[in-house]
Amino acid sequence: QVRLVDSGGGLVQPGGSLRLSCAVSGGTLSTLAMAWFRQAPGKEREFVAGIKRSFSATHTRDSVKGRFAISRDRGTNTGYLQMNNLKPEDTAVYYCAATSGSPISSSLGVASTYDYWGQGTQVTVSS
């Protein structure tokens, strides 16, 4: 059974950076497509960034392009979300998600695509 553990959240000032981690056990990243979602209070969960099993194809929501980057390390079997130039509107609980399937690009941003979820890590951007 694949298990995901999110970490790396915290309180940061506007303009700061954080790197979220998603440690994978019970499976290997090379066999998984993965993504990051976030959910702010009172709002629906939304897609942030995703990466296909091929490692070469990534997709990022427009509001974070140029600031956030998804990546993963086969050696440590860990996924990452590097977040730079953070803004107050980025405040949310961030979740990593993964699937052993091979979603097409248009499905990467759909929550129901994913079979496995982390527990979430809180990111708060405030001065």
Disulfide bonds with the S-S distance in Angstrom:
Cys22-Cys96 2.12
